[in-house]
Amino acid sequence: EYMYIIALSTKNKPLGVFEVTHGTVNASFCTPREIFIRLLLAGASSFVLSHNHPSGDCTPSNEDIAATKRINESAKIIGITLLDHIIIADSTYNSFKKNGLL
């Protein structure tokens, strides 16, 4: 699994795309620290989180949901908005925002 963030300006223009973690075939460990270091250095106002599921199933796992909740809570404290978390698998995707998970 790979996890990326897209750092966005106040007008939602991309400031940068950053690889946050490069995990194993079925897991990618990431703490909010790794994400917010990059976002703060880029001067981001908001961001989109994205990772892949090599299995081909884009359904979020319990760990995906818990990690996204922890990252979103941290983002609120820091003052940077998490706009969405997108899971990509094969030719499909799952949006946390679209599915009411964010």
Wavefront OBJ file of the C-alpha trace (Angstrom):
o trace
v 0.000 0.000 0.000
v 1.061 3.553 -0.742
v -0.387 6.609 0.991
v -0.330 10.071 -0.557
v -1.556 13.517 0.398
v -2.446 16.395 -1.872
v -1.738 19.689 -0.111
v -4.132 22.461 -1.151
v -4.180 26.257 -0.865
v -7.056 28.323 0.483
v -8.524 28.243 -3.051
v -8.039 24.452 -3.274
v -5.181 24.758 -5.739
v -2.555 22.001 -5.386
v 0.587 23.000 -3.531
v 2.141 19.557 -3.759
v 1.607 15.821 -3.837
v 3.547 13.852 -1.245
v 4.089 10.162 -0.620
v 3.574 9.715 3.104
v 4.159 5.985 3.471
v 5.138 2.991 1.425
v 3.890 -0.078 3.248
v 3.472 -3.759 2.596
v 1.072 -5.588 0.318
v -1.800 -5.185 2.796
v -0.851 -2.448 5.259
v 0.674 0.993 5.511
v 1.486 2.451 8.923
v 1.048 6.199 9.166
v 0.688 8.615 12.050
v -0.722 12.139 11.779
v 2.806 13.454 12.389
v 4.065 12.264 8.978
v 1.123 13.930 7.273
v 1.173 17.274 9.062
v 4.908 17.830 8.752
v 4.475 17.955 4.974
v 1.260 19.973 5.061
v 2.649 22.631 7.381
v 5.864 22.984 5.378
v 3.806 23.363 2.180
v 1.588 26.023 3.781
v -1.565 23.984 3.135
v -5.033 25.082 4.214
v -6.646 21.763 3.319
v -5.717 18.363 1.952
v -6.915 15.137 0.415
v -5.641 11.817 1.698
v -5.403 8.844 -0.659
v -4.109 5.306 -0.555
v -4.405 2.158 -2.598
v -5.653 -1.338 -1.863
v -3.612 -3.843 -3.896
v -6.294 -6.471 -3.203
v -8.595 -4.747 -5.703
v -11.307 -4.130 -3.080
v -11.707 -0.423 -2.321
v -13.909 -0.987 0.749
v -12.356 0.801 3.740
v -11.120 -1.470 6.524
v -11.778 -0.786 10.198
v -8.167 0.398 10.417
v -8.726 2.802 7.481
v -11.771 4.279 9.208
v -10.026 4.607 12.591
v -6.898 6.179 11.066
v -8.966 8.661 9.049
v -10.896 9.660 12.175
v -7.623 10.205 14.078
v -6.136 12.233 11.211
v -9.310 14.320 10.881
v -9.353 15.080 14.622
v -5.697 16.140 14.454
v -6.401 18.298 11.388
v -9.154 20.160 13.226
v -6.808 20.945 16.118
v -4.095 22.225 13.770
v -6.537 24.152 11.576
v -6.064 22.283 8.297
v -9.175 20.775 6.678
v -9.285 17.150 5.551
v -11.509 17.332 2.460
v -11.615 13.625 1.603
v -9.901 10.282 1.916
v -9.945 8.290 -1.303
v -9.110 4.601 -1.551
v -8.092 3.423 -5.010
v -8.260 -0.222 -6.091
v -7.908 -1.441 -9.674
v -10.198 0.833 -11.695
v -12.527 1.796 -8.818
v -12.355 4.147 -5.875
v -14.087 4.825 -2.569
v -14.577 8.353 -1.250
v -14.990 8.726 2.505
v -16.797 12.043 1.997
v -19.179 10.685 -0.640
v -20.011 7.701 1.567
v -20.591 9.751 4.739
v -17.503 8.495 6.560
v -15.968 11.964 6.819
l 1 2 3 4 5 6 7 8 9 10 11 12 13 14 15 16 17 18 19 20 21 22 23 24 25 26 27 28 29 30 31 32 33 34 35 36 37 38 39 40 41 42 43 44 45 46 47 48 49 50 51 52 53 54 55 56 57 58 59 60 61 62 63 64 65 66 67 68 69 70 71 72 73 74 75 76 77 78 79 80 81 82 83 84 85 86 87 88 89 90 91 92 93 94 95 96 97 98 99 100 101 102
